[in-house]
Amino acid sequence: MKTKPLTRKKEFGDFQTPLELSSLMVNVINENNIYPNVIIEPTCGVGNVLLTAYDFFRPQKAIGIEINNTYCKNILKKSDRDIFIVNSDIFVSMNILKKEISDKDVCLFIGNPPWVTNSELSSIESTNIPQKSNIKNLRGIEAITGKSNFDITEYIIIKLIEEFNKQKSIFAFLCKTSVARNILKYCWNNNIYYHEASIFPVDSKKYFDAAVDACYFVIDTTKKRGAGECKVFDSIEKRNYKSTIGFYQNRMIVNMDTFKSHNYLGKSDYTWRNGIKHDCSKVMELDIIGSSLVNGYGETVNIENDLLYPLLKSSDIANVTIKTRKKVLVTQKKIGEETKYIQSKYPKTWQYLNDHANDFVKRKSSIYKNKPSFSIFSIGDYSFYPFKIAISGLYKKINFKMIYPIDEKPVMVDDTCNFISCKNESEAHIIFSLLTDEKTRLFLESIIFWDSKRPITTEILNSIDLKKIAGENYLHDHYSILMGYNQIIHKENLIQEELF
Ligand SMILES: C[S@@+](CC[C@H](N)C(=O)[O-])C[C@H]1O[C@@H](n2cnc3c(N)ncnc32)[C@H](O)[C@@H]1O
């Protein structure tokens, strides 16, 4: 069956680099005083990058690999340059490259491989993925990146680095910024030493009409020493230095300079958690409309008040003043709790849940399998503490919010938010003042990658050493008293749990 043109374009990442951008890529290499005698373009397309680099550096040898036969023919037709064009699949062509390169060569691997992930390719049943014979290496990348879904560009660049980093090689590719970071992690985790690495942001809308966080990533292994860092510039056009990405205790640091002066990396004494998770918002979340409650199906819901709690979502927390627009039905006090008690205690709620039982059955996530009916997640005694400090995981801004109880009921936050909870108001105020301190902001700015889908995670928040920040703010004694008090409460809770 013939694939549709659009799908084919996506499948092969067929977005040719414009000449203007090709020249900028070559300029960057030239500014770094790199003079390659071999140039290799692993997916050379119509040849814009390859020919621009060739014309500039006039290398002894230039090789372009491209899967599309028409593109290969066109390059050969339009150019009388001494370039070796191989009409082949890069996934099976590494050996050709190995034969062409000697240890003495200074090799520039340059280009723009397809920006497509292996799961996008499997969804269109594409065969443009690494061959089965490479499956071991594929797994290797999975193990390193911690994910089974990775970008084909990531695979190609890592394969090239693996094969050719021992030589004097420079790897210079357009890719997603997240791919560049994954490759850095790969190098750091696998003791691949390099001289310098740089990221130059690229306006993907301007050059490719795409909405992707993209960059020109250059990693120079011509010398095997360096700080193991990566310089980040403002753009490929201006090339002003902005900051340095580094690696510290197995963690990637966005801005090493800020981090060094604001290193509050440690373990939070308070546990940050995600908000309540139910995957059934049409039934569980009710809009407050006047004095009525209306569910996602537009039905007015008339149930007992006891299991209903005020709910805040990311968009509510981002607002300057917090206003609750919704309530959430909380069916359990802890994970796995039996929900049959609702039937006798709250018959209207039970009826309502059963009227919509199908919505719960349809929940895809395996976490709900073999659990009591109408189960929820991310719930525990901490959810019912009166005071919370919350922050949206999705918004690209550090914006902690104090959340007070409403009508003597604790407020819940949804699963797009992260929160900690406090038993009393003064405790919440002290912790809030530490979290909103400039020191904390600078520390967080130095470790948060804002271009991630969910930039603020519980993992990041749980790494804030509040005790250290309290110490530097002369609040050490206050903080110690709080911790002592919390330990007593914690012990009391344990004793209570043992008794019942
Ligand atoms: C994003 S385009 C870039 C082309 C060229 N590098 C440039 O910068 O102008 C990606 C190119 O990779 C080619 N390609 C895709 N899969 C390939 C593979 N497995 N082996 C070789 N080339 C491939 C596509 O045909 C396409 O021309």
The ligand as an SDF file (V2000), in Angstrom:
LIG
                    3D

 27 29  0  0  0  0  0  0  0  0999 V2000
   15.2290   16.6170    7.9520 C   0  0  0  0  0  0  0  0  0  0  0  0
   15.6630   16.0270    6.3610 S   0  0  0  0  0  0  0  0  0  0  0  0
   17.1670   16.8040    6.2770 C   0  0  0  0  0  0  0  0  0  0  0  0
   17.8650   16.6820    5.0230 C   0  0  0  0  0  0  0  0  0  0  0  0
   19.2500   17.2830    5.0470 C   0  0  0  0  0  0  0  0  0  0  0  0
   20.0320   16.6530    6.0980 N   0  0  0  0  0  0  0  0  0  0  0  0
   19.2420   18.7740    5.2590 C   0  0  0  0  0  0  0  0  0  0  0  0
   19.6080   19.1700    6.3800 O   0  0  0  0  0  0  0  0  0  0  0  0
   18.8700   19.5260    4.3840 O   0  0  0  0  0  0  0  0  0  0  0  0
   15.9550   14.3350    6.7220 C   0  0  0  0  0  0  0  0  0  0  0  0
   16.4370   13.5130    5.5310 C   0  0  0  0  0  0  0  0  0  0  0  0
   16.7240   12.2150    6.0350 O   0  0  0  0  0  0  0  0  0  0  0  0
   16.4040   11.2660    5.0290 C   0  0  0  0  0  0  0  0  0  0  0  0
   16.2630    9.9690    5.6980 N   0  0  0  0  0  0  0  0  0  0  0  0
   15.2200    9.5500    6.4610 C   0  0  0  0  0  0  0  0  0  0  0  0
   15.4500    8.3080    6.9370 N   0  0  0  0  0  0  0  0  0  0  0  0
   16.6780    7.9550    6.4930 C   0  0  0  0  0  0  0  0  0  0  0  0
   17.4770    6.7920    6.6500 C   0  0  0  0  0  0  0  0  0  0  0  0
   17.0330    5.7530    7.3630 N   0  0  0  0  0  0  0  0  0  0  0  0
   18.6850    6.7650    6.0730 N   0  0  0  0  0  0  0  0  0  0  0  0
   19.1290    7.8050    5.3320 C   0  0  0  0  0  0  0  0  0  0  0  0
   18.4120    8.9290    5.1280 N   0  0  0  0  0  0  0  0  0  0  0  0
   17.2070    9.0050    5.7070 C   0  0  0  0  0  0  0  0  0  0  0  0
   15.1270   11.8290    4.4340 C   0  0  0  0  0  0  0  0  0  0  0  0
   14.8650   11.3060    3.1500 O   0  0  0  0  0  0  0  0  0  0  0  0
   15.4170   13.3330    4.4400 C   0  0  0  0  0  0  0  0  0  0  0  0
   15.9600   13.7520    3.2240 O   0  0  0  0  0  0  0  0  0  0  0  0
  1  2  1  0
  2  3  1  0
  2 10  1  0
  3  4  1  0
  4  5  1  0
  5  6  1  0
  5  7  1  0
  7  8  2  0
  7  9  1  0
 10 11  1  0
 11 12  1  0
 11 26  1  0
 12 13  1  0
 13 14  1  0
 13 24  1  0
 14 15  1  0
 14 23  1  0
 15 16  2  0
 16 17  1  0
 17 18  1  0
 17 23  2  0
 18 19  1  0
 18 20  2  0
 20 21  1  0
 21 22  2  0
 22 23  1  0
 24 25  1  0
 24 26  1  0
 26 27  1  0
M  CHG  2   2   1   9  -1
M  END
$$$$
